[in-house]
Amino acid sequence: MEPKLQICAVPWPKGKTDAEVEENPPTVPEAERFINDPSNEIIDWHCAKVFHFTQYWYAITIQYTEKATQEV
């Protein structure tokens, strides 16, 4: 199967430096649910500060494949 990408993001915490966020990253519930979903096989993930439109975001990019399902 071809690997896929899922990107989850939350607004960058106001007034926080990169170092402060690296020490205490914000929670990204959507990413946590996606990573814990048993139907996904996580290959790798990466966190980054991303500028999109008019603001910075704390983004998690997840590379994954969908697990094959067995039919009974």
All heavy atoms as a GROMACS GRO file, in nm:
protein
  594
    1MET      N    1   0.083  -0.119   0.000
    1MET     CA    2   0.000   0.000   0.000
    1MET      C    3   0.087   0.125   0.000
    1MET      O    4   0.192   0.128   0.062
    1MET     CB    5  -0.089   0.004   0.123
    1MET     CG    6  -0.205  -0.086   0.119
    1MET     SD    7  -0.313  -0.045   0.258
    1MET     CE    8  -0.454  -0.135   0.205
    2GLU      N    9   0.040   0.225  -0.067
    2GLU     CA   10   0.110   0.353  -0.077
    2GLU      C   11   0.092   0.432   0.055
    2GLU      O   12  -0.020   0.444   0.103
    2GLU     CB   13   0.048   0.431  -0.193
    2GLU     CG   14   0.131   0.546  -0.242
    2GLU     CD   15   0.258   0.505  -0.310
    2GLU    OE1   16   0.267   0.393  -0.364
    2GLU    OE2   17   0.351   0.586  -0.310
    3PRO      N   18   0.200   0.486   0.114
    3PRO     CA   19   0.185   0.567   0.235
    3PRO      C   20   0.100   0.692   0.209
    3PRO      O   21   0.099   0.746   0.099
    3PRO     CB   22   0.328   0.606   0.270
    3PRO     CG   23   0.413   0.505   0.203
    3PRO     CD   24   0.340   0.466   0.078
    4LYS      N   25   0.029   0.735   0.312
    4LYS     CA   26  -0.056   0.854   0.305
    4LYS      C   27  -0.011   0.952   0.412
    4LYS      O   28   0.066   0.917   0.502
    4LYS     CB   29  -0.202   0.815   0.329
    4LYS     CG   30  -0.257   0.718   0.227
    4LYS     CD   31  -0.400   0.683   0.260
    4LYS     CE   32  -0.457   0.587   0.159
    4LYS     NZ   33  -0.597   0.554   0.190
    5LEU      N   34  -0.060   1.076   0.403
    5LEU     CA   35  -0.030   1.180   0.501
    5LEU      C   36  -0.158   1.230   0.566
    5LEU      O   37  -0.260   1.246   0.500
    5LEU     CB   38   0.041   1.298   0.437
    5LEU     CG   39   0.184   1.277   0.390
    5LEU    CD1   40   0.236   1.404   0.325
    5LEU    CD2   41   0.274   1.236   0.503
    6GLN      N   42  -0.149   1.258   0.694
    6GLN     CA   43  -0.257   1.324   0.768
    6GLN      C   44  -0.192   1.442   0.840
    6GLN      O   45  -0.090   1.425   0.905
    6GLN     CB   46  -0.319   1.228   0.869
    6GLN     CG   47  -0.422   1.289   0.959
    6GLN     CD   48  -0.550   1.324   0.886
    6GLN    OE1   49  -0.585   1.264   0.786
    6GLN    NE2   50  -0.621   1.422   0.937
    7ILE      N   51  -0.250   1.560   0.828
    7ILE     CA   52  -0.197   1.677   0.895
    7ILE      C   53  -0.301   1.728   0.994
    7ILE      O   54  -0.417   1.751   0.957
    7ILE     CB   55  -0.159   1.788   0.795
    7ILE    CG1   56  -0.053   1.735   0.698
    7ILE    CG2   57  -0.111   1.913   0.868
    7ILE    CD1   58  -0.022   1.828   0.583
    8CYS      N   59  -0.259   1.744   1.119
    8CYS     CA   60  -0.346   1.796   1.223
    8CYS      C   61  -0.278   1.919   1.282
    8CYS      O   62  -0.156   1.919   1.300
    8CYS     CB   63  -0.366   1.692   1.332
    8CYS     SG   64  -0.427   1.533   1.272
    9ALA      N   65  -0.354   2.023   1.313
    9ALA     CA   66  -0.292   2.145   1.364
    9ALA      C   67  -0.382   2.217   1.463
    9ALA      O   68  -0.504   2.205   1.457
    9ALA     CB   69  -0.260   2.238   1.247
   10VAL      N   70  -0.316   2.290   1.553
   10VAL     CA   71  -0.385   2.379   1.645
   10VAL      C   72  -0.311   2.513   1.639
   10VAL      O   73  -0.193   2.517   1.603
   10VAL     CB   74  -0.386   2.325   1.790
   10VAL    CG1   75  -0.469   2.198   1.800
   10VAL    CG2   76  -0.246   2.301   1.842
   11PRO      N   77  -0.378   2.623   1.672
   11PRO     CA   78  -0.308   2.752   1.669
   11PRO      C   79  -0.186   2.750   1.761
   11PRO      O   80  -0.187   2.688   1.867
   11PRO     CB   81  -0.413   2.850   1.722
   11PRO     CG   82  -0.544   2.785   1.690
   11PRO     CD   83  -0.519   2.638   1.707
   12TRP      N   84  -0.080   2.817   1.715
   12TRP     CA   85   0.042   2.827   1.795
   12TRP      C   86   0.008   2.898   1.926
   12TRP      O   87  -0.064   2.999   1.925
   12TRP     CB   88   0.147   2.908   1.719
   12TRP     CG   89   0.282   2.905   1.784
   12TRP    CD1   90   0.334   2.999   1.867
   12TRP    CD2   91   0.380   2.803   1.772
   12TRP    NE1   92   0.459   2.962   1.906
   12TRP    CE2   93   0.490   2.841   1.850
   12TRP    CE3   94   0.386   2.682   1.703
   12TRP    CZ2   95   0.606   2.764   1.860
   12TRP    CZ3   96   0.501   2.605   1.713
   12TRP    CH2   97   0.609   2.645   1.791
   13PRO      N   98   0.053   2.845   2.040
   13PRO     CA   99   0.021   2.909   2.169
   13PRO      C  100   0.069   3.054   2.173
   13PRO      O  101   0.186   3.082   2.145
   13PRO     CB  102   0.097   2.823   2.270
   13PRO     CG  103   0.113   2.691   2.202
   13PRO     CD  104   0.130   2.722   2.056
   14LYS      N  105  -0.020   3.145   2.205
   14LYS     CA  106   0.011   3.289   2.205
   14LYS      C  107   0.123   3.321   2.304
   14LYS      O  108   0.122   3.274   2.417
   14LYS     CB  109  -0.112   3.370   2.239
   14LYS     CG  110  -0.217   3.366   2.130
   14LYS     CD  111  -0.322   3.471   2.153
   14LYS     CE  112  -0.435   3.466   2.053
   14LYS     NZ  113  -0.402   3.476   1.917
   15GLY      N  114   0.219   3.400   2.256
   15GLY     CA  115   0.326   3.447   2.342
   15GLY      C  116   0.433   3.344   2.375
   15GLY      O  117   0.520   3.372   2.456
   16LYS      N  118   0.427   3.226   2.318
   16LYS     CA  119   0.524   3.120   2.347
   16LYS      C  120   0.634   3.116   2.242
   16LYS      O  121   0.607   3.128   2.123
   16LYS     CB  122   0.456   2.982   2.353
   16LYS     CG  123   0.351   2.970   2.458
   16LYS     CD  124   0.412   2.964   2.596
   16LYS     CE  125   0.302   2.944   2.699
   16LYS     NZ  126   0.353   2.939   2.832
   17THR      N  127   0.756   3.099   2.287
   17THR     CA  128   0.870   3.085   2.196
   17THR      C  129   0.876   2.942   2.144
   17THR      O  130   0.813   2.851   2.200
   17THR     CB  131   1.002   3.118   2.267
   17THR    OG1  132   1.025   3.018   2.368
   17THR    CG2  133   1.001   3.257   2.328
   18ASP      N  134   0.956   2.922   2.041
   18ASP     CA  135   0.974   2.786   1.987
   18ASP      C  136   1.026   2.693   2.096
   18ASP      O  137   0.981   2.579   2.108
   18ASP     CB  138   1.071   2.788   1.869
   18ASP     CG  139   1.015   2.860   1.747
   18ASP    OD1  140   0.902   2.913   1.754
   18ASP    OD2  141   1.085   2.864   1.645
   19ALA      N  142   1.123   2.740   2.176
   19ALA     CA  143   1.182   2.657   2.282
   19ALA      C  144   1.078   2.620   2.388
   19ALA      O  145   1.074   2.506   2.435
   19ALA     CB  146   1.300   2.729   2.346
   20GLU      N  147   0.992   2.717   2.425
   20GLU     CA  148   0.888   2.689   2.524
   20GLU      C  149   0.788   2.585   2.473
   20GLU      O  150   0.746   2.496   2.548
   20GLU     CB  151   0.814   2.818   2.561
   20GLU     CG  152   0.897   2.914   2.642
   20GLU     CD  153   0.830   3.049   2.661
   20GLU    OE1  154   0.764   3.098   2.565
   20GLU    OE2  155   0.843   3.106   2.770
   21VAL      N  156   0.753   2.596   2.347
   21VAL     CA  157   0.659   2.500   2.289
   21VAL      C  158   0.725   2.362   2.275
   21VAL      O  159   0.661   2.260   2.298
   21VAL     CB  160   0.604   2.551   2.154
   21VAL    CG1  161   0.527   2.443   2.082
   21VAL    CG2  162   0.516   2.673   2.177
   22GLU      N  163   0.853   2.360   2.241
   22GLU     CA  164   0.923   2.231   2.230
   22GLU      C  165   0.927   2.162   2.366
   22GLU      O  166   0.911   2.040   2.374
   22GLU     CB  167   1.065   2.254   2.179
   22GLU     CG  168   1.138   2.125   2.147
   22GLU     CD  169   1.273   2.148   2.083
   22GLU    OE1  170   1.284   2.240   1.999
   22GLU    OE2  171   1.366   2.075   2.118
   23GLU      N  172   0.946   2.239   2.474
   23GLU     CA  173   0.948   2.182   2.609
   23GLU      C  174   0.811   2.135   2.653
   23GLU      O  175   0.798   2.036   2.725
   23GLU     CB  176   0.996   2.288   2.709
   23GLU     CG  177   1.143   2.290   2.730
   23GLU     CD  178   1.182   2.388   2.841
   23GLU    OE1  179   1.107   2.401   2.941
   23GLU    OE2  180   1.287   2.452   2.825
   24ASN      N  181   0.708   2.208   2.614
   24ASN     CA  182   0.572   2.178   2.658
   24ASN      C  183   0.476   2.194   2.540
   24ASN      O  184   0.405   2.293   2.530
   24ASN     CB  185   0.533   2.271   2.774
   24ASN     CG  186   0.403   2.231   2.838
   24ASN    OD1  187   0.359   2.118   2.826
   24ASN    ND2  188   0.340   2.326   2.905
   25PRO      N  189   0.474   2.096   2.448
   25PRO     CA  190   0.391   2.110   2.328
   25PRO      C  191   0.242   2.110   2.360
   25PRO      O  192   0.199   2.047   2.457
   25PRO     CB  193   0.428   1.987   2.244
   25PRO     CG  194   0.494   1.893   2.337
   25PRO     CD  195   0.546   1.971   2.452
   26PRO      N  196   0.164   2.181   2.279
   26PRO     CA  197   0.019   2.180   2.300
   26PRO      C  198  -0.040   2.044   2.264
   26PRO      O  199   0.020   1.968   2.188
   26PRO     CB  200  -0.030   2.288   2.203
   26PRO     CG  201   0.073   2.295   2.096
   26PRO     CD  202   0.203   2.261   2.164
   27THR      N  203  -0.155   2.016   2.318
   27THR     CA  204  -0.223   1.891   2.281
   27THR      C  205  -0.292   1.910   2.147
   27THR      O  206  -0.343   2.018   2.116
   27THR     CB  207  -0.326   1.849   2.387
   27THR    OG1  208  -0.422   1.953   2.400
   27THR    CG2  209  -0.260   1.820   2.520
   28VAL      N  210  -0.290   1.805   2.069
   28VAL     CA  211  -0.357   1.804   1.938
   28VAL      C  212  -0.446   1.680   1.939
   28VAL      O  213  -0.406   1.572   1.893
   28VAL     CB  214  -0.255   1.802   1.822
   28VAL    CG1  215  -0.327   1.814   1.688
   28VAL    CG2  216  -0.152   1.914   1.837
   29PRO      N  217  -0.567   1.693   1.996
   29PRO     CA  218  -0.654   1.576   2.014
   29PRO      C  219  -0.680   1.498   1.885
   29PRO      O  220  -0.684   1.375   1.886
   29PRO     CB  221  -0.785   1.635   2.069
   29PRO     CG  222  -0.744   1.766   2.130
   29PRO     CD  223  -0.629   1.815   2.048
   30GLU      N  224  -0.697   1.569   1.774
   30GLU     CA  225  -0.723   1.501   1.646
   30GLU      C  226  -0.605   1.410   1.609
   30GLU      O  227  -0.624   1.297   1.564
   30GLU     CB  228  -0.748   1.603   1.536
   30GLU     CG  229  -0.786   1.541   1.404
   30GLU     CD  230  -0.807   1.646   1.295
   30GLU    OE1  231  -0.825   1.765   1.325
   30GLU    OE2  232  -0.805   1.606   1.178
   31ALA      N  233  -0.483   1.457   1.630
   31ALA     CA  234  -0.364   1.377   1.599
   31ALA      C  235  -0.355   1.257   1.693
   31ALA      O  236  -0.323   1.146   1.649
   31ALA     CB  237  -0.238   1.462   1.609
   32GLU      N  238  -0.384   1.278   1.821
   32GLU     CA  239  -0.380   1.168   1.918
   32GLU      C  240  -0.479   1.060   1.881
   32GLU      O  241  -0.447   0.940   1.885
   32GLU     CB  242  -0.406   1.221   2.058
   32GLU     CG  243  -0.291   1.307   2.110
   32GLU     CD  244  -0.323   1.372   2.243
   32GLU    OE1  245  -0.417   1.328   2.313
   32GLU    OE2  246  -0.253   1.469   2.277
   33ARG      N  247  -0.601   1.099   1.844
   33ARG     CA  248  -0.702   1.000   1.804
   33ARG      C  249  -0.656   0.924   1.679
   33ARG      O  250  -0.672   0.803   1.670
   33ARG     CB  251  -0.836   1.069   1.777
   33ARG     CG  252  -0.915   1.100   1.901
   33ARG     CD  253  -1.058   1.142   1.869
   33ARG     NE  254  -1.068   1.259   1.783
   33ARG     CZ  255  -1.064   1.384   1.825
   33ARG    NH1  256  -1.051   1.411   1.952
   33ARG    NH2  257  -1.074   1.484   1.739
   34PHE      N  258  -0.599   0.997   1.583
   34PHE     CA  259  -0.555   0.936   1.459
   34PHE      C  260  -0.442   0.836   1.484
   34PHE      O  261  -0.442   0.725   1.432
   34PHE     CB  262  -0.510   1.044   1.359
   34PHE     CG  263  -0.491   0.993   1.220
   34PHE    CD1  264  -0.597   0.986   1.133
   34PHE    CD2  265  -0.367   0.949   1.177
   34PHE    CE1  266  -0.582   0.937   1.004
   34PHE    CE2  267  -0.350   0.900   1.049
   34PHE     CZ  268  -0.458   0.894   0.963
   35ILE      N  269  -0.345   0.875   1.567
   35ILE     CA  270  -0.232   0.788   1.597
   35ILE      C  271  -0.277   0.663   1.673
   35ILE      O  272  -0.226   0.554   1.651
   35ILE     CB  273  -0.123   0.866   1.676
   35ILE    CG1  274  -0.054   0.965   1.581
   35ILE    CG2  275  -0.022   0.772   1.739
   35ILE    CD1  276   0.037   1.064   1.649
   36ASN      N  277  -0.376   0.678   1.760
   36ASN     CA  278  -0.425   0.565   1.840
   36ASN      C  279  -0.530   0.480   1.769
   36ASN      O  280  -0.572   0.379   1.823
   36ASN     CB  281  -0.480   0.616   1.973
   36ASN     CG  282  -0.370   0.672   2.060
   36ASN    OD1  283  -0.258   0.620   2.062
   36ASN    ND2  284  -0.399   0.779   2.130
   37ASP      N  285  -0.571   0.519   1.650
   37ASP     CA  286  -0.670   0.443   1.574
   37ASP      C  287  -0.607   0.312   1.528
   37ASP      O  288  -0.509   0.312   1.452
   37ASP     CB  289  -0.716   0.525   1.454
   37ASP     CG  290  -0.827   0.458   1.374
   37ASP    OD1  291  -0.844   0.334   1.383
   37ASP    OD2  292  -0.898   0.531   1.302
   38PRO      N  293  -0.661   0.198   1.569
   38PRO     CA  294  -0.601   0.069   1.534
   38PRO      C  295  -0.608   0.035   1.384
   38PRO      O  296  -0.538  -0.055   1.338
   38PRO     CB  297  -0.680  -0.033   1.616
   38PRO     CG  298  -0.808   0.034   1.649
   38PRO     CD  299  -0.780   0.182   1.653
   39SER      N  300  -0.686   0.110   1.307
   39SER     CA  301  -0.693   0.082   1.163
   39SER      C  302  -0.581   0.150   1.085
   39SER      O  303  -0.568   0.129   0.965
   39SER     CB  304  -0.830   0.123   1.108
   39SER     OG  305  -0.845   0.262   1.115
   40ASN      N  306  -0.499   0.230   1.154
   40ASN     CA  307  -0.387   0.298   1.090
   40ASN      C  308  -0.255   0.239   1.138
   40ASN      O  309  -0.239   0.214   1.257
   40ASN     CB  310  -0.387   0.447   1.122
   40ASN     CG  311  -0.509   0.517   1.071
   40ASN    OD1  312  -0.558   0.488   0.963
   40ASN    ND2  313  -0.562   0.609   1.148
   41GLU      N  314  -0.163   0.219   1.045
   41GLU     CA  315  -0.028   0.179   1.081
   41GLU      C  316   0.062   0.302   1.062
   41GLU      O  317   0.084   0.347   0.950
   41GLU     CB  318   0.021   0.064   0.993
   41GLU     CG  319   0.158   0.016   1.033
   41GLU     CD  320   0.200  -0.109   0.957
   41GLU    OE1  321   0.113  -0.185   0.912
   41GLU    OE2  322   0.322  -0.128   0.944
   42ILE      N  323   0.108   0.356   1.173
   42ILE     CA  324   0.187   0.479   1.170
   42ILE      C  325   0.330   0.446   1.128
   42ILE      O  326   0.396   0.361   1.188
   42ILE     CB  327   0.186   0.549   1.308
   42ILE    CG1  328   0.043   0.571   1.356
   42ILE    CG2  329   0.266   0.678   1.304
   42ILE    CD1  330  -0.046   0.650   1.263
   43ILE      N  331   0.377   0.515   1.026
   43ILE     CA  332   0.514   0.497   0.977
   43ILE      C  333   0.606   0.596   1.048
   43ILE      O  334   0.713   0.561   1.096
   43ILE     CB  335   0.520   0.517   0.824
   43ILE    CG1  336   0.433   0.411   0.756
   43ILE    CG2  337   0.664   0.512   0.774
   43ILE    CD1  338   0.408   0.437   0.609
   44ASP      N  339   0.564   0.723   1.054
   44ASP     CA  340   0.644   0.827   1.116
   44ASP      C  341   0.555   0.949   1.139
   44ASP      O  342   0.447   0.959   1.081
   44ASP     CB  343   0.761   0.865   1.026
   44ASP     CG  344   0.873   0.938   1.098
   44ASP    OD1  345   0.868   0.950   1.223
   44ASP    OD2  346   0.967   0.983   1.030
   45TRP      N  347   0.599   1.040   1.223
   45TRP     CA  348   0.528   1.165   1.244
   45TRP      C  349   0.628   1.274   1.276
   45TRP      O  350   0.740   1.247   1.319
   45TRP     CB  351   0.422   1.153   1.353
   45TRP     CG  352   0.473   1.109   1.487
   45TRP    CD1  353   0.494   0.980   1.528
   45TRP    CD2  354   0.510   1.191   1.596
   45TRP    NE1  355   0.542   0.978   1.655
   45TRP    CE2  356   0.553   1.108   1.700
   45TRP    CE3  357   0.511   1.328   1.616
   45TRP    CZ2  358   0.597   1.157   1.822
   45TRP    CZ3  359   0.556   1.376   1.739
   45TRP    CH2  360   0.597   1.290   1.839
   46HIS      N  361   0.588   1.398   1.249
   46HIS     CA  362   0.678   1.512   1.264
   46HIS      C  363   0.598   1.633   1.309
   46HIS      O  364   0.489   1.658   1.260
   46HIS     CB  365   0.747   1.541   1.130
   46HIS     CG  366   0.839   1.657   1.133
   46HIS    ND1  367   0.962   1.653   1.193
   46HIS    CD2  368   0.824   1.782   1.085
   46HIS    CE1  369   1.020   1.772   1.179
   46HIS    NE2  370   0.938   1.851   1.114
   47CYS      N  371   0.653   1.710   1.405
   47CYS     CA  372   0.590   1.833   1.453
   47CYS      C  373   0.663   1.952   1.393
   47CYS      O  374   0.785   1.948   1.375
   47CYS     CB  375   0.597   1.842   1.605
   47CYS     SG  376   0.515   1.706   1.687
   48ALA      N  377   0.589   2.059   1.365
   48ALA     CA  378   0.652   2.178   1.308
   48ALA      C  379   0.567   2.302   1.335
   48ALA      O  380   0.446   2.294   1.357
   48ALA     CB  381   0.668   2.162   1.157
   49LYS      N  382   0.634   2.417   1.331
   49LYS     CA  383   0.566   2.546   1.336
   49LYS      C  384   0.541   2.586   1.192
   49LYS      O  385   0.633   2.593   1.111
   49LYS     CB  386   0.655   2.649   1.405
   49LYS     CG  387   0.593   2.786   1.420
   49LYS     CD  388   0.688   2.878   1.494
   49LYS     CE  389   0.625   3.011   1.526
   49LYS     NZ  390   0.718   3.098   1.603
   50VAL      N  391   0.415   2.609   1.158
   50VAL     CA  392   0.377   2.635   1.019
   50VAL      C  393   0.301   2.767   1.011
   50VAL      O  394   0.210   2.792   1.090
   50VAL     CB  395   0.286   2.520   0.967
   50VAL    CG1  396   0.241   2.547   0.826
   50VAL    CG2  397   0.356   2.386   0.978
   51PHE      N  398   0.341   2.852   0.917
   51PHE     CA  399   0.266   2.976   0.893
   51PHE      C  400   0.169   2.950   0.780
   51PHE      O  401   0.207   2.914   0.670
   51PHE     CB  402   0.362   3.090   0.856
   51PHE     CG  403   0.293   3.223   0.849
   51PHE    CD1  404   0.255   3.288   0.965
   51PHE    CD2  405   0.266   3.284   0.729
   51PHE    CE1  406   0.192   3.411   0.962
   51PHE    CE2  407   0.202   3.406   0.723
   51PHE     CZ  408   0.165   3.470   0.839
   52HIS      N  409   0.040   2.963   0.810
   52HIS     CA  410  -0.064   2.938   0.710
   52HIS      C  411  -0.163   3.053   0.715
   52HIS      O  412  -0.217   3.085   0.822
   52HIS     CB  413  -0.132   2.805   0.740
   52HIS     CG  414  -0.230   2.764   0.635
   52HIS    ND1  415  -0.194   2.738   0.506
   52HIS    CD2  416  -0.363   2.744   0.642
   52HIS    CE1  417  -0.303   2.703   0.437
   52HIS    NE2  418  -0.406   2.706   0.518
   53PHE      N  419  -0.184   3.115   0.601
   53PHE     CA  420  -0.268   3.234   0.590
   53PHE      C  421  -0.212   3.345   0.678
   53PHE      O  422  -0.109   3.399   0.649
   53PHE     CB  423  -0.416   3.205   0.617
   53PHE     CG  424  -0.479   3.121   0.511
   53PHE    CD1  425  -0.525   2.994   0.542
   53PHE    CD2  426  -0.491   3.165   0.381
   53PHE    CE1  427  -0.582   2.914   0.443
   53PHE    CE2  428  -0.549   3.086   0.283
   53PHE     CZ  429  -0.595   2.961   0.315
   54THR      N  430  -0.275   3.373   0.791
   54THR     CA  431  -0.235   3.490   0.870
   54THR      C  432  -0.179   3.455   1.007
   54THR      O  433  -0.156   3.544   1.088
   54THR     CB  434  -0.355   3.584   0.890
   54THR    OG1  435  -0.457   3.512   0.960
   54THR    CG2  436  -0.408   3.636   0.758
   55GLN      N  437  -0.160   3.327   1.037
   55GLN     CA  438  -0.111   3.293   1.171
   55GLN      C  439  -0.024   3.168   1.169
   55GLN      O  440  -0.024   3.093   1.072
   55GLN     CB  441  -0.226   3.275   1.269
   55GLN     CG  442  -0.303   3.145   1.251
   55GLN     CD  443  -0.415   3.133   1.353
   55GLN    OE1  444  -0.498   3.222   1.365
   55GLN    NE2  445  -0.416   3.025   1.427
   56TYR      N  446   0.047   3.149   1.280
   56TYR     CA  447   0.128   3.028   1.297
   56TYR      C  448   0.045   2.919   1.361
   56TYR      O  449  -0.045   2.945   1.441
   56TYR     CB  450   0.250   3.057   1.386
   56TYR     CG  451   0.360   3.128   1.314
   56TYR    CD1  452   0.379   3.264   1.330
   56TYR    CD2  453   0.445   3.060   1.226
   56TYR    CE1  454   0.480   3.331   1.263
   56TYR    CE2  455   0.546   3.126   1.158
   56TYR     CZ  456   0.563   3.260   1.177
   56TYR     OH  457   0.662   3.325   1.109
   57TRP      N  458   0.077   2.795   1.322
   57TRP     CA  459   0.009   2.677   1.374
   57TRP      C  460   0.112   2.578   1.424
   57TRP      O  461   0.224   2.572   1.372
   57TRP     CB  462  -0.072   2.609   1.263
   57TRP     CG  463  -0.182   2.694   1.210
   57TRP    CD1  464  -0.171   2.797   1.120
   57TRP    CD2  465  -0.319   2.688   1.245
   57TRP    NE1  466  -0.294   2.854   1.096
   57TRP    CE2  467  -0.387   2.788   1.171
   57TRP    CE3  468  -0.392   2.607   1.330
   57TRP    CZ2  469  -0.523   2.808   1.182
   57TRP    CZ3  470  -0.529   2.627   1.339
   57TRP    CH2  471  -0.593   2.727   1.267
   58TYR      N  472   0.075   2.499   1.523
   58TYR     CA  473   0.156   2.386   1.566
   58TYR      C  474   0.097   2.267   1.492
   58TYR      O  475  -0.018   2.228   1.516
   58TYR     CB  476   0.144   2.368   1.718
   58TYR     CG  477   0.222   2.250   1.771
   58TYR    CD1  478   0.359   2.259   1.791
   58TYR    CD2  479   0.160   2.130   1.801
   58TYR    CE1  480   0.432   2.152   1.840
   58TYR    CE2  481   0.231   2.023   1.850
   58TYR     CZ  482   0.366   2.035   1.869
   58TYR     OH  483   0.439   1.928   1.918
   59ALA      N  484   0.173   2.212   1.400
   59ALA     CA  485   0.119   2.108   1.311
   59ALA      C  486   0.192   1.976   1.333
   59ALA      O  487   0.313   1.972   1.355
   59ALA     CB  488   0.134   2.151   1.166
   60ILE      N  489   0.116   1.869   1.326
   60ILE     CA  490   0.171   1.734   1.330
   60ILE      C  491   0.138   1.667   1.198
   60ILE      O  492   0.021   1.657   1.160
   60ILE     CB  493   0.113   1.653   1.447
   60ILE    CG1  494   0.147   1.722   1.580
   60ILE    CG2  495   0.166   1.510   1.445
   60ILE    CD1  496   0.087   1.656   1.701
   61THR      N  497   0.242   1.626   1.126
   61THR     CA  498   0.225   1.554   1.001
   61THR      C  499   0.250   1.406   1.029
   61THR      O  500   0.355   1.370   1.083
   61THR     CB  501   0.324   1.606   0.894
   61THR    OG1  502   0.304   1.746   0.879
   61THR    CG2  503   0.301   1.536   0.761
   62ILE      N  504   0.155   1.323   0.993
   62ILE     CA  505   0.162   1.180   1.022
   62ILE      C  506   0.166   1.104   0.889
   62ILE      O  507   0.078   1.122   0.805
   62ILE     CB  508   0.039   1.134   1.103
   62ILE    CG1  509   0.024   1.219   1.230
   62ILE    CG2  510   0.048   0.986   1.135
   62ILE    CD1  511  -0.111   1.209   1.295
   63GLN      N  512   0.268   1.022   0.874
   63GLN     CA  513   0.275   0.935   0.757
   63GLN      C  514   0.226   0.798   0.802
   63GLN      O  515   0.271   0.745   0.905
   63GLN     CB  516   0.418   0.926   0.705
   63GLN     CG  517   0.429   0.845   0.577
   63GLN     CD  518   0.572   0.836   0.528
   63GLN    OE1  519   0.667   0.841   0.604
   63GLN    NE2  520   0.586   0.820   0.398
   64TYR      N  521   0.133   0.741   0.726
   64TYR     CA  522   0.071   0.616   0.768
   64TYR      C  523   0.025   0.534   0.649
   64TYR      O  524   0.023   0.582   0.535
   64TYR     CB  525  -0.050   0.644   0.858
   64TYR     CG  526  -0.169   0.699   0.782
   64TYR    CD1  527  -0.276   0.616   0.749
   64TYR    CD2  528  -0.175   0.832   0.742
   64TYR    CE1  529  -0.384   0.665   0.678
   64TYR    CE2  530  -0.283   0.881   0.672
   64TYR     CZ  531  -0.387   0.798   0.641
   64TYR     OH  532  -0.494   0.846   0.569
   65THR      N  533  -0.011   0.411   0.677
   65THR     CA  534  -0.083   0.327   0.581
   65THR      C  535  -0.205   0.272   0.654
   65THR      O  536  -0.205   0.262   0.777
   65THR     CB  537   0.002   0.210   0.526
   65THR    OG1  538   0.044   0.129   0.636
   65THR    CG2  539   0.122   0.258   0.448
   66GLU      N  540  -0.306   0.240   0.579
   66GLU     CA  541  -0.424   0.178   0.638
   66GLU      C  542  -0.396   0.029   0.650
   66GLU      O  543  -0.345  -0.034   0.556
   66GLU     CB  544  -0.547   0.204   0.552
   66GLU     CG  545  -0.585   0.350   0.550
   66GLU     CD  546  -0.698   0.381   0.454
   66GLU    OE1  547  -0.727   0.297   0.366
   66GLU    OE2  548  -0.758   0.488   0.468
   67LYS      N  549  -0.428  -0.027   0.765
   67LYS     CA  550  -0.408  -0.170   0.786
   67LYS      C  551  -0.509  -0.246   0.701
   67LYS      O  552  -0.624  -0.205   0.687
   67LYS     CB  553  -0.424  -0.207   0.932
   67LYS     CG  554  -0.311  -0.156   1.017
   67LYS     CD  555  -0.327  -0.201   1.160
   67LYS     CE  556  -0.211  -0.149   1.245
   67LYS     NZ  557  -0.230  -0.187   1.386
   68ALA      N  558  -0.464  -0.356   0.645
   68ALA     CA  559  -0.554  -0.440   0.565
   68ALA      C  560  -0.658  -0.503   0.659
   68ALA      O  561  -0.624  -0.546   0.768
   68ALA     CB  562  -0.476  -0.549   0.493
   69THR      N  563  -0.782  -0.504   0.614
   69THR     CA  564  -0.886  -0.567   0.695
   69THR      C  565  -0.912  -0.706   0.640
   69THR      O  566  -0.909  -0.730   0.520
   69THR     CB  567  -1.017  -0.485   0.692
   69THR    OG1  568  -1.058  -0.471   0.554
   69THR    CG2  569  -0.996  -0.349   0.754
   70GLN      N  570  -0.936  -0.796   0.731
   70GLN     CA  571  -0.966  -0.934   0.691
   70GLN      C  572  -1.116  -0.954   0.694
   70GLN      O  573  -1.182  -0.921   0.792
   70GLN     CB  574  -0.900  -1.032   0.786
   70GLN     CG  575  -0.748  -1.026   0.781
   70GLN     CD  576  -0.687  -1.127   0.879
   70GLN    OE1  577  -0.755  -1.179   0.966
   70GLN    NE2  578  -0.558  -1.152   0.863
   71GLU      N  579  -1.168  -1.006   0.586
   71GLU     CA  580  -1.311  -1.036   0.582
   71GLU      C  581  -1.334  -1.178   0.629
   71GLU      O  582  -1.258  -1.267   0.599
   71GLU     CB  583  -1.364  -1.016   0.440
   71GLU     CG  584  -1.360  -0.870   0.398
   71GLU     CD  585  -1.429  -0.851   0.264
   71GLU    OE1  586  -1.518  -0.931   0.231
   71GLU    OE2  587  -1.392  -0.754   0.196
   72VAL      N  588  -1.442  -1.196   0.704
   72VAL     CA  589  -1.473  -1.328   0.759
   72VAL      C  590  -1.571  -1.398   0.670
   72VAL      O  591  -1.657  -1.348   0.611
   72VAL     CB  592  -1.532  -1.313   0.901
   72VAL    CG1  593  -1.568  -1.448   0.957
   72VAL    CG2  594  -1.433  -1.241   0.989
   0.00000   0.00000   0.00000
